[in-house]
């Protein structure tokens, strides 16, 4: 497994996304992933599965220093006291003494960003999270966080895949040495049926989904957290690391439409 170095932590470039996994099914999926060698588990307060993930981690008995766990505070809890309360609840459910990365899940137009990030930074200073970061932040908000507030942002977790252009955001992140963590890296399953990706996969003895994932992981400063509940899918995602895409493949992928955003909730940020 390759790692990205950011704000004093090592972030495994391939992780397990757990959105919409619940209960025993979630616990079994995380146990399976950890047994296969995954060491990066992504969750959030809003997912309602931190307890199941905590149980899976406890069962796995992996050295804590070998495991990376990210969780996130929901946008309804961005007042300082609410952040602290939400963090305490997340840590208890996960059965951990600390998390590796604590993120603002979604920005709010009326949030006090400086107060939010100062609260997260205090959690870091207390050793309760090893690093802090954000999710779903466009460039304008990142500039405020990084250049004005000067917060030690360890990543920006956003939707990114072969069907969505994130060039402007990636260029800004690169100038600040901040990794992009890609959620929905398979465009919610759309990548698996794309004829161009299917053809590239056939050439390499791989699936279209594996091609889409490797395309992301070949990019500097990019990690990915595909959701995979079945062991076969988890293994296939790990095997994607072994594919060698060539210039012809990358050129074909560059020609795909790049305007498909799968996650765009009402009240979300202005992506431009």
C-alpha positions, 0 to 999 in steps of 0.5 A: 500500500502506498501512503500520502504524507500530510500534516504529520500523518501517513494516509493510505491511498486506498481506503474503505468508504462506508456510507450507507453501510449499517449494523452487522452488515457494516461490521462484517464489511469492515472486518473483511476489509481489515482481514484483506489488508485495508488500513484506512477506514472512512466514516462519519457522524452522519453515517450512523455506523461508527458503533459497528466500525468500532466493534469491527476494529476491536475484533480485528486486534490490529495495532492502533498505529497501523490503522487510519480512521477518519470521521467527520462532524455533520454540518448541523453541529458546527458550533464549537460546543456542538463539535466537541459533543459530536466528537466525544460521541464519535470517539466513544462509538468507535471505541478509540482514544483518538482518530487519525483525521477529523473533518468538517463534513460539509460547509455551511454558508452561515458557519463561523469557519474560524471558530470551527477550525479553531475548535478542531485544532484544539482537539488536535492539540489535545491529541484526540485527533492526529490531524484535521481537514475538510470535505466538500470545500471548493477553492474559495473556502479552502483559500480562507481556511488555509491562507487567512485562518492558516489552519493545518488542513490535512486533506480535502475530501470531495467527489472525484472520478473519471466523469468529473473534472476537478482540475482547478481544485487539484491544482490549488491543493497541489500548491499547498501540498494538501491531498485530495481524498476522492469519494464516489471514485467509481461515480456511484457505479457508472464507471463500471458500465462505461464502454471506454473503461470496459475496453481499457479493462479488457486490454489489461485483464481488468474490470472497468471499475478497476481502471477507473480506480487506478486512474485516480490512484496514479495521480499525485496527491490523490487517495480514494475511498470506494465503498465496497461491502462484498469481499470480492469487491474489496479484493478487486479494488486492492487488485486495481493497484497492480494495473499499469495504465499507459498513455493511450489509456489515459488519453482515452479517459481524458476524452470522456465527458467530465461533467457528471456530479453525483452528489450535489445536495440542496444548500451545498457549496458553490463548486465554482 
